[in-house]
Structures are given as structure tokens and as C-alpha cells.
Amino acid sequence: MAQIAFVALLPLLGLTTACLADTGTVSVVFTKGGFIVDVGGGQGVLTFHGKKYPFAVSGASFGFSIGASTSKFVGKALNLRRPGDLAGSYVTGGAGGAIAAGAGGVQLQNANGVILQLSGVRVGAEVSAAVGGVTITMQ
């Protein structure tokens, strides 16, 4: 009897969230540039349950940075319950660089619990060791 009562309380405790979450695919093109402060923006598409949802990406980073680059990322959006969960602020940090072309990957998480696992190609000339943030807005 106690086990049945506990199972009935799981939704109230928020413990079934992971069971209800799903995965979508993401493709993003992001261009940034600057000296010390990088700013950038881009466009992307979330594919979730067979439908496409466009979004805008904007961001800035602060630290040692010089140059400009365009990145084309593809990957997964984990822990989605609905497409709007993708929207929000994501914090990034790290060091990297590209001269002509390079490959890289990143994992980000927002306050909704959505995890982006992205990899792709960066084209341009850039060297950075910066901390920044990215904001995704559904269109």
C-alpha cells in the first residue's frame, strides 16, 4: 500500500520529468567577431517530433579574444518537453581557435534543463580564451 502511494506522488514531486522529456536535433550557424569583447548572432532550426522550429541566437563573450569566425553546428537538444524549452540563456566558457577552418564541440545547459550537445566546423581567423553567454529566442 505504501508503494502505491509513493508512485502516485511521483508527478507531484517532479520525479517523472526525465521520463516525459525527449530529444530533438539542432542546426545552428553563428557568426562572431571582436577584440577583447566578442559579439555575435545567428539562426538555427530545432527539429522536434517531425516539425521544424526556427530560432535566433545572440551572444557575447569577455576575455582574451581577437578575430572573427563563423561556426556551423549540428547536434542534439536533450531533455525537451516542448519546443519552447529550448529558449533561454546558456553560459559558455573555454578556450579555442581557428585559422582558416577547424572543428569543435560544445555542451551547454539552460535553466529549463535543456542540454545542447553540438559539434561542427568553424571558419575564419580567431583566437580566444573567454567566458560568455548565448541566448536562444524562438521565432
Backbone bond lengths (Angstrom), bond angles and torsions (degrees), N, CA, C in turn:
res aa  C-N    CA-C-N  psi(-1)  N-CA   C-N-CA  omega(-1)  CA-C   N-CA-C  phi
1 M - - - 1.440 - - 1.537 110.85 -
2 A 1.322 117.55 -41.61 1.465 121.00 179.20 1.514 111.15 -64.46
3 Q 1.342 118.09 -34.06 1.464 121.25 179.11 1.517 110.78 -66.91
4 I 1.308 117.74 -39.66 1.464 121.31 179.32 1.526 109.70 -64.88
5 A 1.313 117.89 -41.56 1.464 121.56 178.89 1.525 110.71 -63.35
6 F 1.334 118.94 -40.56 1.464 122.41 179.56 1.525 110.74 -64.99
7 V 1.340 117.26 -44.45 1.466 121.16 179.04 1.526 110.46 -61.90
8 A 1.311 117.77 -37.99 1.459 121.93 178.53 1.527 111.72 -65.99
9 L 1.327 117.56 -27.96 1.468 121.77 -179.49 1.525 113.43 -84.91
10 L 1.326 119.29 -13.45 1.466 121.43 -176.43 1.524 113.43 -52.69
11 P 1.345 120.00 -47.65 1.467 118.16 178.99 1.519 113.18 -60.70
12 L 1.335 117.24 -34.92 1.459 120.61 179.41 1.521 111.82 -68.97
13 L 1.312 116.90 -29.22 1.464 121.38 -179.87 1.517 112.35 -85.19
14 G 1.332 117.68 -6.82 1.455 120.91 -179.35 1.509 113.35 77.32
15 L 1.309 118.26 17.26 1.454 120.94 -176.42 1.517 113.74 -85.17
16 T 1.335 118.63 -4.41 1.459 120.72 179.23 1.520 111.54 -100.10
17 T 1.314 118.41 3.38 1.454 121.84 -177.89 1.521 112.03 -54.45
18 A 1.311 118.17 -46.26 1.457 120.89 -179.26 1.517 111.20 -64.04
19 C 1.315 117.68 -33.33 1.459 121.28 178.86 1.516 111.35 -67.55
20 L 1.318 118.11 -31.66 1.453 122.46 -177.93 1.521 112.45 -87.87
21 A 1.318 118.19 -13.78 1.455 122.25 -176.93 1.523 110.61 -77.12
22 D 1.338 115.15 155.53 1.452 121.61 -179.50 1.521 109.10 -137.37
23 T 1.319 116.32 178.51 1.459 122.08 -177.97 1.524 110.04 -118.25
24 G 1.332 116.03 139.33 1.455 122.41 174.19 1.513 109.34 -121.40
25 T 1.326 116.55 170.89 1.459 120.67 175.17 1.525 108.98 -109.43
26 V 1.323 115.39 149.63 1.457 121.95 -175.04 1.515 109.23 -132.32
27 S 1.339 115.94 139.65 1.464 121.32 168.49 1.526 107.15 -131.36
28 V 1.346 115.92 135.74 1.463 122.02 -173.52 1.518 109.55 -139.91
29 V 1.338 116.43 139.85 1.461 122.56 168.72 1.521 106.13 -118.23
30 F 1.351 116.60 121.82 1.461 122.43 -173.97 1.521 108.96 -129.90
31 T 1.333 117.24 127.13 1.463 122.60 178.57 1.520 108.47 -115.94
32 K 1.343 116.34 133.56 1.457 119.68 178.04 1.521 109.48 -142.34
33 G 1.315 114.21 161.26 1.451 119.93 177.51 1.509 110.33 -168.53
34 G 1.331 115.04 160.51 1.446 119.07 177.85 1.509 112.28 156.15
35 F 1.301 113.20 -178.28 1.457 122.76 177.23 1.521 105.79 -134.63
36 I 1.299 118.70 114.91 1.462 128.13 -175.01 1.535 110.36 73.65
37 V 1.327 118.28 -53.02 1.463 121.48 176.06 1.524 107.53 -110.05
38 D 1.315 116.29 117.86 1.460 121.72 175.22 1.519 109.18 -94.78
39 V 1.296 116.45 138.42 1.458 121.35 171.17 1.516 107.83 -129.53
40 G 1.309 115.39 150.01 1.445 118.23 -178.87 1.505 112.01 -164.58
41 G 1.316 113.20 176.61 1.444 119.35 178.99 1.510 109.88 -165.54
42 G 1.303 114.78 171.30 1.451 119.14 179.78 1.503 112.09 -177.54
43 Q 1.311 113.87 -171.03 1.456 122.89 -177.49 1.515 109.22 -129.54
44 G 1.318 115.51 154.38 1.449 119.92 176.88 1.507 111.57 -152.79
45 V 1.332 114.36 172.66 1.460 121.31 177.74 1.522 108.66 -136.85
46 L 1.328 115.78 129.23 1.455 122.99 171.77 1.518 107.31 -98.66
47 T 1.338 116.71 128.84 1.462 121.14 171.87 1.521 106.66 -106.96
48 F 1.342 114.95 119.32 1.468 120.62 -174.29 1.523 108.52 -141.53
49 H 1.308 115.93 122.05 1.469 122.67 -177.93 1.524 111.80 53.37
50 G 1.327 116.66 41.05 1.459 122.00 175.40 1.511 115.91 81.10
51 K 1.329 118.71 0.30 1.459 122.03 179.59 1.517 109.86 -114.11
52 K 1.335 115.96 152.27 1.466 121.98 -179.60 1.526 109.65 -105.55
53 Y 1.356 114.65 134.20 1.456 122.02 -178.89 1.534 108.59 -127.13
54 P 1.342 118.09 110.42 1.474 120.32 179.33 1.525 111.29 -73.57
55 F 1.336 115.08 150.78 1.459 120.44 176.17 1.515 109.95 -147.10
56 A 1.327 115.39 159.67 1.464 122.69 176.55 1.521 108.31 -108.35
57 V 1.330 115.82 147.02 1.462 122.57 179.03 1.522 107.95 -122.95
58 S 1.323 116.80 133.07 1.467 121.07 173.29 1.514 107.79 -137.45
59 G 1.324 115.19 155.32 1.455 117.09 -178.98 1.505 112.89 -171.86
60 A 1.327 113.68 170.28 1.455 122.22 177.47 1.513 108.28 -150.45
61 S 1.337 116.12 150.81 1.458 120.48 174.88 1.520 108.75 -136.11
62 F 1.321 114.90 153.47 1.460 121.63 -176.45 1.522 109.01 -129.29
63 G 1.308 116.79 135.50 1.456 122.01 -179.66 1.515 108.97 144.47
64 F 1.326 116.02 -156.27 1.456 119.33 176.90 1.519 108.68 -77.41
65 S 1.315 115.84 118.58 1.456 120.29 -178.91 1.512 109.12 -157.34
66 I 1.317 116.33 138.82 1.456 121.51 175.62 1.518 108.41 -153.75
67 G 1.335 115.87 135.47 1.450 120.56 175.96 1.512 112.84 117.08
68 A 1.342 114.08 -166.22 1.458 121.67 -179.97 1.522 108.57 -147.93
69 S 1.321 115.72 149.84 1.460 118.88 178.81 1.523 110.36 -155.86
70 T 1.307 115.17 159.41 1.455 123.01 171.70 1.515 107.21 -122.81
71 S 1.323 115.93 128.79 1.461 121.15 -179.93 1.517 109.05 -115.03
72 K 1.324 114.61 138.78 1.464 121.38 174.20 1.517 106.87 -118.50
73 F 1.330 115.74 109.78 1.451 121.77 -176.48 1.522 111.21 -111.64
74 V 1.312 115.78 147.50 1.461 123.22 170.03 1.517 107.13 -135.61
75 G 1.319 116.29 154.74 1.452 118.63 178.45 1.504 112.49 169.50
76 K 1.332 113.66 -153.91 1.458 121.63 -174.30 1.519 111.10 -116.09
77 A 1.322 114.75 148.80 1.456 122.69 169.40 1.524 105.96 -114.68
78 L 1.330 116.16 109.84 1.456 121.77 -176.26 1.528 110.77 -95.84
79 N 1.313 116.71 156.07 1.470 124.38 174.85 1.524 113.33 69.69
80 L 1.327 117.93 30.97 1.465 121.22 176.62 1.525 109.97 -84.01
81 R 1.316 116.10 133.96 1.464 121.01 170.58 1.526 109.44 -104.52
82 R 1.329 115.41 -29.95 1.467 122.85 176.89 1.530 106.90 -152.02
83 P 1.343 118.53 160.03 1.473 120.32 -176.78 1.528 114.09 -58.00
84 G 1.319 117.99 -35.71 1.463 121.58 -178.91 1.514 114.46 -63.24
85 D 1.335 117.37 -18.02 1.466 120.42 177.99 1.530 111.97 -62.93
86 L 1.336 117.43 -21.57 1.466 121.35 179.61 1.529 111.87 -66.25
87 A 1.329 116.41 -31.38 1.469 121.05 -177.40 1.523 110.95 -64.91
88 G 1.333 115.55 147.77 1.449 120.59 176.05 1.505 112.20 139.03
89 S 1.316 115.03 -172.87 1.464 122.23 -178.49 1.514 110.49 -100.45
90 Y 1.317 114.87 137.85 1.458 123.44 178.67 1.518 107.49 -124.20
91 V 1.321 118.20 133.49 1.458 122.31 179.02 1.522 108.57 -98.79
92 T 1.329 115.66 136.72 1.456 121.39 178.44 1.518 109.59 -125.02
93 G 1.292 115.87 162.29 1.457 120.96 175.36 1.501 109.05 -164.90
94 G 1.306 116.52 148.13 1.449 118.20 177.81 1.507 112.21 150.14
95 A 1.298 114.74 -176.45 1.456 121.28 -179.75 1.509 108.50 -127.16
96 G 1.308 115.58 148.85 1.458 118.59 179.00 1.497 110.71 -172.09
97 G 1.299 114.95 178.40 1.444 119.09 178.43 1.499 111.31 -170.18
98 A 1.304 114.65 161.33 1.462 120.57 176.65 1.509 108.58 -151.21
99 I 1.282 116.80 136.14 1.459 122.67 170.98 1.518 105.01 -127.78
100 A 1.308 116.50 116.15 1.464 124.80 -175.27 1.520 110.28 73.11
101 A 1.311 119.50 -66.79 1.462 120.05 178.70 1.518 109.12 -157.42
102 G 1.312 115.81 150.35 1.451 120.81 177.47 1.508 109.58 -161.32
103 A 1.306 116.82 164.93 1.460 121.65 179.75 1.520 108.66 -114.53
104 G 1.303 115.68 153.31 1.447 119.33 178.69 1.504 111.28 -162.99
105 G 1.319 115.18 173.29 1.451 121.27 178.84 1.503 110.16 -145.96
106 V 1.329 115.78 159.98 1.448 120.94 -178.66 1.527 108.88 -152.33
107 Q 1.330 115.73 148.94 1.461 121.65 171.96 1.512 107.16 -126.76
108 L 1.328 116.31 127.90 1.460 123.00 -176.46 1.520 109.51 -130.29
109 Q 1.336 116.95 156.18 1.460 120.47 176.69 1.519 109.74 -139.62
110 N 1.340 116.43 142.41 1.459 120.09 177.11 1.530 110.28 -108.83
111 A 1.326 117.04 179.47 1.460 122.18 -176.75 1.530 112.58 -67.93
112 N 1.335 117.74 -19.27 1.462 121.55 177.52 1.527 111.77 -80.00
113 G 1.330 117.40 -3.10 1.458 121.54 -178.81 1.512 113.90 86.52
114 V 1.336 117.41 4.05 1.461 121.10 178.52 1.517 108.90 -74.32
115 I 1.319 115.88 131.64 1.460 122.22 178.42 1.519 107.92 -111.85
116 L 1.331 115.96 124.23 1.467 121.36 174.62 1.512 108.48 -98.77
117 Q 1.312 117.14 124.69 1.462 123.40 173.55 1.517 106.44 -114.11
118 L 1.338 116.44 104.37 1.456 121.72 -172.69 1.519 111.25 -122.12
119 S 1.304 115.72 145.68 1.467 121.01 171.98 1.513 107.51 -141.96
120 G 1.325 114.95 156.88 1.453 117.46 -179.41 1.499 113.21 175.09
121 V 1.316 112.82 -163.73 1.456 121.83 -174.47 1.521 109.18 -113.68
122 R 1.333 115.56 138.36 1.459 122.75 176.24 1.524 107.49 -113.88
123 V 1.340 116.11 130.23 1.459 121.92 179.23 1.519 108.21 -120.04
124 G 1.330 117.06 133.23 1.456 121.99 179.10 1.509 110.71 138.20
125 A 1.323 116.21 -166.25 1.465 122.41 177.56 1.514 107.42 -125.86
126 E 1.327 115.50 110.57 1.457 119.45 -176.47 1.522 109.63 -152.76
127 V 1.325 115.68 143.06 1.456 122.71 170.73 1.521 105.99 -133.75
128 S 1.339 116.54 132.46 1.456 117.83 -178.51 1.520 111.81 -150.11
129 A 1.303 114.34 151.69 1.462 124.46 168.77 1.515 103.68 -143.56
130 A 1.321 115.90 85.99 1.450 119.97 -168.40 1.525 111.27 -140.10
131 V 1.322 114.64 162.10 1.452 122.80 174.06 1.515 106.63 -117.92
132 G 1.316 116.41 135.02 1.447 118.36 -177.23 1.503 112.05 -155.41
133 G 1.312 113.88 -173.00 1.443 119.96 -179.99 1.512 110.79 -139.49
134 V 1.308 114.95 156.65 1.453 122.57 178.85 1.521 107.07 -128.36
135 T 1.327 116.52 137.46 1.453 121.07 176.26 1.517 109.13 -118.81
136 I 1.331 115.30 131.60 1.461 121.55 178.02 1.526 107.89 -109.23
137 T 1.335 115.50 130.83 1.455 123.09 178.10 1.520 108.43 -123.34
138 M 1.324 117.11 125.19 1.462 120.45 177.73 1.524 108.66 -71.41
139 Q 1.336 116.74 143.67 1.472 120.65 -179.24 1.505 110.75 -106.22
